[in-house]
C-alpha cells in the first residue's frame, strides 16, 4: 500500500501527541484524510477522551519507518496523564502548523532555529532532568529560546525558581539567545482570566501562574492554541521580528525609534509591535511614553489580539491607537500567506 507524505506526517503527529482531538488535527489536515486513515485501521477513536490514537497497525507501520524514534515514546494511560497529553497535543499541532520542526528527540535539536522539543520525551528515560517543573516544551524561535507552559483556569501553582533553574540548566549549552516564557491557552480570554484571577496566599515556594507572570525576570508571551497562535509563533521565529513588522506596517512612514522601549516612531508617536503579546513590555513602554509627555502611543497587532485584548486594555482607555496587520504586510514578512502549514500530498 502506498501512503502520501501527508498520511505519514499525520500518523507521526498522532504518535507524538499520543492523544489528539480531531478538531485540533483539522488545523493541519482534512476530514477526508482522517477518515481514510481511520478506514485503513491506522487510527482509531479513544472512547474515554474522544481523541484519535494510533492502532497497533499504525504503530507497526511507524516502527518500521522510524524504529529508533519509536522506542523513545512511552504511552500514557491514566486519566490525568491523558489530559496532560491532550494539552501537549494542542501545543505540538499548533507548532507544526507554524512550520516548526516538532519531531525532536533531544534538547540539542534546539540548536537549529524554528524547533520545538517536548520535555515529556526525556521525563521517562530513567532520570528526570525537569523534576516537578510544569514546563511542557522548549522552542527555538528566532532570537529566543522559550519555555512553554499550557495555562488553563484553576491550573494550580508552580515554583518560578525551579522553572527558571530547569530552563537555564537544560538550555545553557545552546547558542546564546534571549530567554522567554510562553504561556499558551485555549484563547486570550482564558489565559488572562487565570493570570488576573484574585490570588490566594502564596507559599514560600509555590505561586500561581498570575504571580509568576508578574514576577518573571524573562518576558512572557501569551499565545492562544488556534490559527492566530500559529501566525504568532511564525512571527516570533523571524529574527528581529519587531523591526520587520514595523517596517512592513508603516512602509514609507517608518521612522527609527528614538527610545529602546519602542519599535519605531509613527506620526510623532512611539510605535509598538504587540504581536508577541508581552503585555508587561507594552505597559512599561506606555508608562515611559506618558512620562515623556506623549499623549498616547500607536501599536500594531493581529486582528484577534486587538479585538480580544488590546482594544479594551489600551484603545478604550485612551492609552494607544491600535492598528491591525494586513494580510499583505504579514505575507511580506513571512514570505508566504499567513496560513497553517500542511504537508504536501505526495
BELHUKA-V574991 format. One record per backbone hydrogen bond with DSSP energy under -0.5 kcal/mol. NH is the residue of the N-H (numbers start at 0). CO is the residue of the C=O. If there is no record, write none. Layout:
BEGIN
nh,co
NH,CO
NH,CO
END
This chain:
BEGIN
nh,co
5,343
7,3
8,4
9,5
10,6
11,7
12,8
13,9
14,10
15,11
16,12
17,13
18,16
19,51
23,20
24,20
25,21
26,23
27,24
28,24
33,29
34,30
35,31
36,32
37,33
38,34
39,35
40,37
41,36
42,36
43,52
45,50
46,44
49,45
51,19
52,43
54,41
58,54
59,55
60,56
61,57
62,58
63,59
64,60
65,61
69,65
70,66
71,68
72,69
73,71
74,72
81,77
82,78
83,79
84,80
85,81
86,82
87,83
88,84
89,85
90,86
91,87
92,88
93,89
94,90
95,91
96,92
97,93
98,95
99,94
100,113
101,99
103,101
108,105
109,106
110,107
111,108
113,139
114,139
115,100
116,137
118,135
119,135
120,117
121,118
122,119
124,121
124,126
128,126
130,127
132,129
135,147
136,147
137,116
138,145
139,114
140,138
140,143
141,139
141,236
143,140
144,177
145,138
146,179
147,136
147,145
148,181
150,148
150,183
151,149
154,151
157,206
159,157
162,158
163,159
164,160
165,161
166,162
167,163
168,164
169,165
170,166
170,167
171,167
173,170
177,142
179,144
180,218
181,146
182,220
183,148
183,181
184,222
190,186
191,187
192,188
193,189
194,190
195,191
196,193
202,205
206,157
208,155
211,207
212,208
213,209
214,210
215,211
218,178
220,180
221,275
221,276
222,182
222,220
224,184
225,223
229,225
230,226
231,227
232,228
233,229
234,230
235,231
236,232
237,234
238,236
240,237
243,239
244,240
245,241
246,242
247,243
248,244
249,245
250,246
252,249
253,250
254,264
261,258
262,270
263,270
264,254
265,268
268,265
270,263
271,297
273,271
273,299
276,273
278,276
281,277
282,278
283,279
284,280
285,281
286,282
287,283
288,284
289,285
290,286
291,287
292,289
293,288
296,318
297,269
298,320
299,271
300,322
305,301
306,302
307,303
308,304
309,304
310,305
312,308
313,309
314,309
315,310
317,314
318,313
319,313
320,296
321,319
322,298
322,320
324,300
329,325
330,326
331,327
332,328
333,329
334,330
338,336
340,96
345,343
END
